[in-house]
């Protein structure tokens, strides 16, 4: 199966016909969705991702995992230290290289 984006030279001509698989809805439904304007396709993708995220069930935690999470939360609540900002961590990594 070949994936690509409109205007993506690597996708080659006719890529839209190549993205269907039996795991997807009927080919005509997929093809109809691909004819939507870009803004509507992006909304559709966002809706799909949101629906996937809503169904996600986290991994089963062991009692040790729960205790560690609780311990870290208690530590944070006690001292209020959120740790390092992501930019600080990335800058430190860049400087160490």
OpenMM code with the backbone's topology and positions (N, CA, C; nanometers):
from openmm import Vec3, app, unit

residues = "UNK UNK UNK UNK UNK UNK UNK UNK UNK UNK UNK UNK UNK UNK UNK UNK UNK UNK UNK UNK UNK UNK UNK UNK UNK UNK UNK UNK UNK UNK UNK UNK UNK UNK UNK UNK UNK UNK UNK UNK UNK UNK UNK UNK UNK UNK UNK UNK UNK UNK UNK UNK UNK UNK UNK UNK UNK UNK UNK UNK UNK UNK UNK UNK UNK UNK UNK UNK UNK UNK UNK UNK UNK UNK UNK UNK UNK UNK UNK UNK UNK UNK UNK UNK UNK UNK UNK UNK UNK UNK UNK UNK UNK UNK UNK UNK UNK".split()
positions = [
    Vec3(0.0851, -0.1160, 0.0000),
    Vec3(0.0000, 0.0000, 0.0000),
    Vec3(0.0901, 0.1228, 0.0000),
    Vec3(0.0564, 0.2205, -0.0786),
    Vec3(0.1366, 0.3422, -0.0877),
    Vec3(0.0600, 0.4579, -0.0285),
    Vec3(0.1263, 0.5317, 0.0595),
    Vec3(0.0646, 0.6481, 0.1212),
    Vec3(0.1315, 0.7705, 0.0647),
    Vec3(0.0578, 0.8768, 0.0544),
    Vec3(0.1152, 1.0015, 0.0053),
    Vec3(0.0196, 1.1143, 0.0273),
    Vec3(0.0657, 1.2322, -0.0033),
    Vec3(-0.0167, 1.3504, 0.0128),
    Vec3(-0.0306, 1.4188, -0.1209),
    Vec3(-0.1394, 1.4915, -0.1365),
    Vec3(-0.1601, 1.5661, -0.2585),
    Vec3(-0.0415, 1.6582, -0.2784),
    Vec3(0.0142, 1.6558, -0.3987),
    Vec3(0.1296, 1.7387, -0.4258),
    Vec3(0.2596, 1.6733, -0.3844),
    Vec3(0.2543, 1.5565, -0.3286),
    Vec3(0.3727, 1.4834, -0.2866),
    Vec3(0.4248, 1.4044, -0.4057),
    Vec3(0.5394, 1.4456, -0.4565),
    Vec3(0.5931, 1.3810, -0.5759),
    Vec3(0.6215, 1.2332, -0.5523),
    Vec3(0.6533, 1.1962, -0.4286),
    Vec3(0.6836, 1.0560, -0.4011),
    Vec3(0.5602, 0.9687, -0.4098),
    Vec3(0.4445, 1.0311, -0.4004),
    Vec3(0.3211, 0.9532, -0.4054),
    Vec3(0.2934, 0.9054, -0.5464),
    Vec3(0.3406, 0.9797, -0.6452),
    Vec3(0.3202, 0.9406, -0.7839),
    Vec3(0.1770, 0.9646, -0.8280),
    Vec3(0.1542, 0.9551, -0.9582),
    Vec3(0.0207, 0.9786, -1.0097),
    Vec3(-0.0751, 0.8692, -0.9660),
    Vec3(-0.1972, 0.9080, -0.9401),
    Vec3(-0.3003, 0.8108, -0.9070),
    Vec3(-0.2855, 0.7486, -0.7701),
    Vec3(-0.2148, 0.8136, -0.6786),
    Vec3(-0.1935, 0.7527, -0.5464),
    Vec3(-0.3235, 0.7288, -0.4736),
    Vec3(-0.4246, 0.8082, -0.5017),
    Vec3(-0.5507, 0.7941, -0.4303),
    Vec3(-0.6102, 0.6553, -0.4494),
    Vec3(-0.5897, 0.5965, -0.5636),
    Vec3(-0.6440, 0.4632, -0.5877),
    Vec3(-0.5671, 0.3555, -0.5119),
    Vec3(-0.4509, 0.3893, -0.4616),
    Vec3(-0.3645, 0.2889, -0.3992),
    Vec3(-0.3733, 0.2844, -0.2478),
    Vec3(-0.4534, 0.3701, -0.1853),
    Vec3(-0.4524, 0.3714, -0.0398),
    Vec3(-0.5606, 0.2849, 0.0221),
    Vec3(-0.6510, 0.2336, -0.0566),
    Vec3(-0.7593, 0.1536, -0.0017),
    Vec3(-0.7071, 0.0172, 0.0408),
    Vec3(-0.7591, -0.0331, 0.1497),
    Vec3(-0.7290, -0.1696, 0.1905),
    Vec3(-0.8576, -0.2305, 0.2432),
    Vec3(-0.8652, -0.3625, 0.2509),
    Vec3(-0.9863, -0.4270, 0.3017),
    Vec3(-1.0219, -0.3848, 0.4436),
    Vec3(-0.9256, -0.3321, 0.5199),
    Vec3(-0.9532, -0.2895, 0.6564),
    Vec3(-1.0318, -0.1586, 0.6600),
    Vec3(-1.0324, -0.0861, 0.5492),
    Vec3(-1.1041, 0.0415, 0.5421),
    Vec3(-1.2464, 0.0196, 0.4939),
    Vec3(-1.3303, 0.1230, 0.5075),
    Vec3(-1.4662, 0.1114, 0.4528),
    Vec3(-1.4603, 0.0871, 0.3022),
    Vec3(-1.5737, 0.0659, 0.2437),
    Vec3(-1.5808, 0.0372, 0.1000),
    Vec3(-1.4999, 0.1398, 0.0207),
    Vec3(-1.4391, 0.0927, -0.0865),
    Vec3(-1.3526, 0.1765, -0.1698),
    Vec3(-1.4225, 0.3056, -0.2115),
    Vec3(-1.5500, 0.2985, -0.2483),
    Vec3(-1.6182, 0.4199, -0.2933),
    Vec3(-1.6319, 0.5222, -0.1808),
    Vec3(-1.6458, 0.4753, -0.0571),
    Vec3(-1.6538, 0.5677, 0.0565),
    Vec3(-1.5213, 0.6394, 0.0744),
    Vec3(-1.4124, 0.5640, 0.0698),
    Vec3(-1.2792, 0.6234, 0.0834),
    Vec3(-1.2547, 0.7207, -0.0306),
    Vec3(-1.2847, 0.6810, -0.1516),
    Vec3(-1.2632, 0.7692, -0.2657),
    Vec3(-1.3468, 0.8965, -0.2535),
    Vec3(-1.4705, 0.8849, -0.2050),
    Vec3(-1.5539, 1.0033, -0.1855),
    Vec3(-1.4918, 1.0960, -0.0810),
    Vec3(-1.4401, 1.0381, 0.0265),
    Vec3(-1.3779, 1.1198, 0.1306),
    Vec3(-1.2546, 1.1923, 0.0770),
    Vec3(-1.1819, 1.1268, -0.0109),
    Vec3(-1.0611, 1.1878, -0.0663),
    Vec3(-1.0913, 1.3035, -0.1598),
    Vec3(-1.2147, 1.3161, -0.2045),
    Vec3(-1.2510, 1.4281, -0.2922),
    Vec3(-1.2932, 1.5511, -0.2134),
    Vec3(-1.3063, 1.5385, -0.0818),
    Vec3(-1.3435, 1.6536, 0.0001),
    Vec3(-1.2337, 1.7593, -0.0057),
    Vec3(-1.2705, 1.8845, 0.0116),
    Vec3(-1.1675, 1.9892, 0.0187),
    Vec3(-1.0742, 1.9628, 0.1368),
    Vec3(-0.9546, 2.0159, 0.1273),
    Vec3(-0.8517, 1.9920, 0.2285),
    Vec3(-0.9008, 2.0239, 0.3692),
    Vec3(-0.9663, 2.1367, 0.3876),
    Vec3(-1.0119, 2.1755, 0.5215),
    Vec3(-1.1075, 2.0704, 0.5793),
    Vec3(-1.1952, 2.0165, 0.4973),
    Vec3(-1.2892, 1.9148, 0.5456),
    Vec3(-1.2179, 1.7832, 0.5755),
    Vec3(-1.1185, 1.7475, 0.4930),
    Vec3(-1.0415, 1.6252, 0.5202),
    Vec3(-0.9648, 1.6393, 0.6511),
    Vec3(-0.9105, 1.7597, 0.6771),
    Vec3(-0.8394, 1.7814, 0.8035),
    Vec3(-0.9344, 1.7715, 0.9215),
    Vec3(-1.0548, 1.8246, 0.9079),
    Vec3(-1.1549, 1.8111, 1.0140),
    Vec3(-1.1885, 1.6650, 1.0377),
    Vec3(-1.2008, 1.5896, 0.9294),
    Vec3(-1.2308, 1.4469, 0.9401),
    Vec3(-1.1188, 1.3737, 1.0128),
    Vec3(-0.9961, 1.4040, 0.9763),
    Vec3(-0.8814, 1.3403, 1.0424),
    Vec3(-0.8813, 1.3735, 1.1907),
    Vec3(-0.9058, 1.5010, 1.2243),
    Vec3(-0.9090, 1.5404, 1.3650),
    Vec3(-1.0196, 1.4668, 1.4388),
    Vec3(-1.1356, 1.4540, 1.3761),
    Vec3(-1.2466, 1.3816, 1.4384),
    Vec3(-1.2110, 1.2357, 1.4606),
    Vec3(-1.1437, 1.1756, 1.3622),
    Vec3(-1.1027, 1.0357, 1.3773),
    Vec3(-1.0039, 1.0203, 1.4914),
    Vec3(-0.9029, 1.1094, 1.4974),
    Vec3(-0.8047, 1.1019, 1.6055),
    Vec3(-0.8709, 1.1214, 1.7407),
    Vec3(-0.9642, 1.2174, 1.7482),
    Vec3(-1.0343, 1.2416, 1.8744),
    Vec3(-1.1128, 1.1181, 1.9173),
    Vec3(-1.1760, 1.0510, 1.8203),
    Vec3(-1.2538, 0.9319, 1.8551),
    Vec3(-1.1629, 0.8181, 1.8998),
    Vec3(-1.0456, 0.8079, 1.8402),
    Vec3(-0.9488, 0.7051, 1.8804),
    Vec3(-0.8987, 0.7352, 2.0213),
    Vec3(-0.8658, 0.8614, 2.0462),
    Vec3(-0.8163, 0.8999, 2.1791),
    Vec3(-0.9206, 0.8745, 2.2861),
    Vec3(-1.0477, 0.8978, 2.2537),
    Vec3(-1.1549, 0.8777, 2.3510),
    Vec3(-1.1715, 0.7309, 2.3882),
    Vec3(-1.1344, 0.6420, 2.2990),
    Vec3(-1.1493, 0.4987, 2.3243),
    Vec3(-1.0267, 0.4359, 2.3883),
    Vec3(-0.9195, 0.5108, 2.3957),
    Vec3(-0.7957, 0.4539, 2.4477),
    Vec3(-0.8103, 0.4186, 2.5947),
    Vec3(-0.7682, 0.3014, 2.6250),
    Vec3(-0.7647, 0.2547, 2.7623),
    Vec3(-0.6176, 0.2348, 2.7961),
    Vec3(-0.5765, 0.2972, 2.9013),
    Vec3(-0.4362, 0.2881, 2.9384),
    Vec3(-0.3978, 0.1466, 2.9774),
    Vec3(-0.2690, 0.1227, 2.9820),
    Vec3(-0.2219, -0.0107, 3.0200),
    Vec3(-0.2575, -0.0396, 3.1660),
    Vec3(-0.2740, -0.1648, 3.1954),
    Vec3(-0.2993, -0.2053, 3.3339),
    Vec3(-0.1751, -0.1733, 3.4158),
    Vec3(-0.1960, -0.1056, 3.5261),
    Vec3(-0.0839, -0.0715, 3.6130),
    Vec3(-0.0696, -0.1765, 3.7221),
    Vec3(0.0556, -0.2068, 3.7515),
    Vec3(0.0810, -0.2947, 3.8642),
    Vec3(0.0679, -0.2115, 3.9912),
    Vec3(0.0606, -0.2777, 4.1030),
    Vec3(0.0537, -0.2055, 4.2299),
    Vec3(0.1796, -0.1218, 4.2504),
    Vec3(0.2941, -0.1741, 4.2072),
    Vec3(0.4200, -0.0987, 4.2194),
    Vec3(0.4143, 0.0278, 4.1335),
    Vec3(0.3567, 0.0170, 4.0124),
    Vec3(0.3420, 0.1348, 3.9259),
    Vec3(0.2535, 0.2391, 3.9928),
    Vec3(0.1421, 0.1949, 4.0487),
    Vec3(0.0490, 0.2873, 4.1151),
    Vec3(0.1180, 0.3581, 4.2327),
    Vec3(0.1943, 0.2822, 4.3095),
    Vec3(0.2631, 0.3407, 4.4245),
    Vec3(0.3662, 0.4442, 4.3799),
    Vec3(0.4396, 0.4141, 4.2721),
    Vec3(0.5394, 0.5074, 4.2214),
    Vec3(0.4730, 0.6360, 4.1717),
    Vec3(0.3645, 0.6219, 4.0976),
    Vec3(0.2916, 0.7393, 4.0487),
    Vec3(0.2391, 0.8218, 4.1659),
    Vec3(0.1794, 0.7550, 4.2633),
    Vec3(0.1276, 0.8257, 4.3811),
    Vec3(0.2400, 0.8968, 4.4559),
    Vec3(0.3537, 0.8292, 4.4688),
    Vec3(0.4683, 0.8873, 4.5386),
    Vec3(0.5175, 1.0127, 4.4662),
    Vec3(0.5280, 1.0054, 4.3333),
    Vec3(0.5737, 1.1211, 4.2563),
    Vec3(0.4729, 1.2353, 4.2632),
    Vec3(0.3452, 1.2038, 4.2609),
    Vec3(0.2426, 1.3073, 4.2722),
    Vec3(0.2503, 1.3743, 4.4089),
    Vec3(0.2638, 1.2951, 4.5137),
    Vec3(0.2758, 1.3515, 4.6481),
    Vec3(0.3984, 1.4416, 4.6582),
    Vec3(0.5085, 1.3986, 4.5993),
    Vec3(0.6309, 1.4779, 4.6015),
    Vec3(0.6094, 1.6108, 4.5301),
    Vec3(0.5443, 1.6068, 4.4147),
    Vec3(0.5168, 1.7295, 4.3409),
    Vec3(0.4253, 1.8222, 4.4204),
    Vec3(0.3208, 1.7656, 4.4775),
    Vec3(0.2266, 1.8479, 4.5537),
    Vec3(0.2931, 1.9089, 4.6765),
    Vec3(0.3908, 1.8393, 4.7336),
    Vec3(0.4588, 1.8887, 4.8531),
    Vec3(0.5531, 2.0037, 4.8215),
    Vec3(0.6307, 1.9917, 4.7108),
    Vec3(0.7289, 2.0967, 4.6828),
    Vec3(0.6900, 2.1872, 4.5668),
    Vec3(0.5918, 2.1486, 4.4873),
    Vec3(0.5454, 2.2331, 4.3777),
    Vec3(0.6440, 2.2484, 4.2638),
    Vec3(0.7528, 2.1737, 4.2672),
    Vec3(0.8540, 2.1842, 4.1631),
    Vec3(0.8111, 2.1012, 4.0417),
    Vec3(0.7792, 2.1673, 3.9305),
    Vec3(0.7341, 2.0932, 3.8132),
    Vec3(0.8482, 2.0286, 3.7346),
    Vec3(0.9708, 2.0518, 3.7769),
    Vec3(1.0837, 1.9970, 3.7027),
    Vec3(1.1300, 2.0956, 3.5979),
    Vec3(1.2009, 2.0460, 3.4989),
    Vec3(1.2557, 2.1326, 3.3954),
    Vec3(1.1559, 2.1539, 3.2828),
    Vec3(1.1596, 2.2723, 3.2264),
    Vec3(1.0827, 2.3044, 3.1077),
    Vec3(1.1427, 2.2260, 2.9901),
    Vec3(1.0609, 2.1856, 2.8973),
    Vec3(1.1080, 2.1073, 2.7828),
    Vec3(1.2191, 2.1801, 2.7078),
    Vec3(1.2060, 2.3115, 2.6902),
    Vec3(1.3097, 2.3880, 2.6204),
    Vec3(1.4417, 2.3841, 2.6958),
    Vec3(1.4345, 2.3879, 2.8291),
    Vec3(1.5562, 2.3799, 2.9091),
    Vec3(1.6258, 2.2459, 2.8877),
    Vec3(1.5488, 2.1399, 2.8859),
    Vec3(1.6058, 2.0063, 2.8665),
    Vec3(1.6697, 1.9964, 2.7289),
    Vec3(1.5987, 2.0426, 2.6263),
    Vec3(1.6521, 2.0354, 2.4900),
    Vec3(1.7785, 2.1211, 2.4754),
    Vec3(1.7794, 2.2396, 2.5344),
    Vec3(1.8979, 2.3241, 2.5296),
    Vec3(2.0145, 2.2563, 2.5998),
    Vec3(1.9898, 2.1950, 2.7144),
    Vec3(2.0961, 2.1262, 2.7860),
    Vec3(2.1511, 2.0110, 2.7034),
    Vec3(2.0627, 1.9405, 2.6348),
    Vec3(2.1084, 1.8304, 2.5498),
    Vec3(2.1922, 1.8809, 2.4344),
    Vec3(2.1499, 1.9891, 2.3727),
    Vec3(2.2255, 2.0470, 2.2606),
    Vec3(2.3626, 2.0905, 2.3062),
    Vec3(2.3719, 2.1492, 2.4233),
    Vec3(2.5004, 2.1969, 2.4752),
    Vec3(2.5929, 2.0826, 2.5116),
    Vec3(2.5356, 1.9690, 2.5468),
    Vec3(2.6211, 1.8572, 2.5866),
    Vec3(2.6746, 1.7797, 2.4664),
    Vec3(2.6201, 1.8049, 2.3505),
    Vec3(2.6650, 1.7324, 2.2302),
    Vec3(2.7858, 1.7928, 2.1700),
] * unit.nanometer
topology = app.Topology()
chain = topology.addChain("A")
for resn in residues:
    res = topology.addResidue(resn, chain)
    for name in ("N", "CA", "C"):
        topology.addAtom(name, app.Element.getBySymbol(name[0]), res)
